[in-house]
Amino acid sequence: MSWHQGPLAGFDLETTGTDIEHDRIVTAALIRLDGDGRAAGAQSWLLDPGVPIPAEASDIHGISTAYAREHGSPPATTVEDITEALAAVLRADVPLVVMNARYDLSLLDRECRRHGVPTLTERLGHGPAPVIDPLVLDKHVDRYRKGKRALQALCGHYGVPLDGAHEAGADAAAAAGVARRIGAKYPAVALPSPRALHTLQEEAAAEQAASFQAYLRRTGDPGAIVEAAWPLIPYQR
């Protein structure tokens, strides 16, 4: 049986911005799905990030600074809860599906360090695995397809419903749905072992980064550097 026929867990963050080193978590969701795609459990979190939420971020996910301050939980305890919930999934060897995993998992890693709680790597004794990233997989199986590859675009391409885009729970479920469709459609990634798929994505992500870096250097940015590490960007002290 391939990984796409078994249980999956989808994870998503909505944040104050796109800088993994400085931005903060606003909402998070973890959705557990049975092998047939039915929901088997869900957790969601709303945080007071401790900093103002920029208007451009609020426009995307709908959470204002005032709302987060009134209704959000303290970030340190909530980051602890989120990280332990992910660790429990991965300890059970259930694949964790994260769209653009190197962003969400790296930002969570930095939040752990900021608030003095053990990181996912420290809890597991190794880097987060097995992780499935629909963005990496889609680029790997359909490298030359033109057009956008954001989650909404992938949902349209693979016929996955997405109700409430940029709501963490909806995005987490949709990402898992896209991953499952990719596994069903492309035998090359329908591996029996999620760990083997994880290794394949590490190699694919590095190749994709190198290709994009070469493109940027050819087209006017000779010093361009594109991060190759996946699913976690190493922390630089």
PEWO-V155655 format. One record per helix or strand. SS is the DSSP state (hx for helix, st for strand). FROM is the first residue (numbers start at 1). TO is the last residue. If there is no record, write none. Layout:
SS;FROM;TO + SS;FROM;TO
This chain:
hx;3;5 + st;8;15 + st;25;33 + st;39;48 + hx;55;61 + hx;65;71 + st;73;74 + hx;75;91 + st;95;97 + hx;101;115 + hx;120;124 + st;131;132 + hx;134;141 + hx;151;158 + hx;168;185 + hx;187;189 + hx;194;218
